[in-house]
Amino acid sequence: MRVAVASWTARYAGGIESYVSAVMPALRDSGLDVSFFHEADEPKGRQLIDPGGGSVFNVALEGADAALDALAKWKPDLVYAHGLHSVDTATRLLALAPSVTFVHTYVGTCISGTKTHMRPHPIACSRKFGPACLALYFPRQCGGNSPLTMVKLYGVQRQRHAVLSRQDAVVTHSEHMKNELRAHGIAATVISYPISMSASDTSGPVTPTHDLLFAGRMDTLKGGMLLLDALPRIAAALDRPLHVLLSGDGPERARWEGRAKRIQARHPQISIDFPGWSSELALSAQMQESRLLVVPSVWPEPFGSVGMAAARYGVPAAAFAVGGIPQWLHDGVNGHLASATPPNSASLADAVIRCLSNPDHYADLSRGARQAASQSTMARHVPELISVFERVVHGRS
């Protein structure tokens, strides 16, 4: 079977690209002929995805028409799509071959794609996407302040929903996302999601140098301010120095760094470091050197794969009970959940304290994390994915 993996970029920008980078060689190892089609070559400075020697079709370099023509000549049996930005490109790919889309986030089900109301406080939205969203966009602060942008985004998301409706199959990684898609008339299959980060050396025990680790994009919905505001409460309860690492980058980084400086000035027992964006290998090392991962997202994370990435090293997690996170974070088993009605620093602090205050309980959580991670493997994922591919290709035949 010839499978064209289609993604928006050729560089590591987030979890989608990490997955694409890992699944292509895994599909080849299973006997499939795999090519790589991508729209963009950004963010500049980020590591390029290794296509592994297969054919590459580059819209950024060749233009959409030439790249699509070249892909058509390659004659894929199936297109496997991820987060394409251009609705036109996604639509034209439908004409080339049977198509399977992996829905990683809220495509075609929300104007802004965040599925979150920011007013009067951040809280997940459970509404069905439709015209009523236009009336709520500004009162609930679903996005920015431009009416033109609102109307444009609404139109794009309607088009994306239409593209999803025409897919031969849709797969996703959590029951939460399956239910979200079902509410919008899209039937999706949940398949196991693999840990797809490059792993650092785990051959021997490592003494943690960080108490808490945040890893991700630094924007408002990721909840970094709530984590920072929770630190004094956590430090007081644990009654010892607290070392925190906030790994990543994004539009909120400068604001988070400013808040961190003020907190450290008032609480000398708290130290907070911002190493910036880290490669997958560096992030794996940071996870291995941490006691607890904190996922303070206030938006409904579709899955939150960073939790399973850290769990490989026996690192439990504390997170708000939003979106797909409760699918992998089981309270008292591999970490603790904080109430998200609404998310606040006190409930997040209490979840962290429950994880770290008792050494015996922490050891149980660490074992639970490793057990949870053992289920998130590429060896389990690929047969489930190929089963979907075969059903689609044989059905079209």
Buried (B, 14 or more C-beta within 10 A) or exposed (E): BBBBBBBBBBBBBBBBBBBBBBBBBBBBEBEBBBBBBBBBBEEEEBEEBEBBEBBBBBBBEBEBEEBBBBBBEBEBBBBBBBBBBBBEBBBBBBEBBBBBBBBBBBBBBBBBBBBBBBEEEBBBBEBEBEEEBBEBBBEBBBBEEEEEBBEEBBEBBBBBBEBBEEBBBBBBBBEBBBBBBEEBEBEBBBBBBBBBBBBBEEEEEBEBEBBBBBBBBBBBBBBBBBBBBBBBBBBEBBEEEBBBBBBBBBEBBEBBBEBBEEBBEEBEBBBBEBEEBBEBBBBBBBBBBBBBBBBBBBBBBBBBBBBBBBBBBBBBBBBBBBBBBBBBBEEEBBBBBBBBEBBBBEBBBBBBBBBBEEEEBBEBBBBBBBEBBEBBBBEBBBEBBBEBBEBBBEEEE
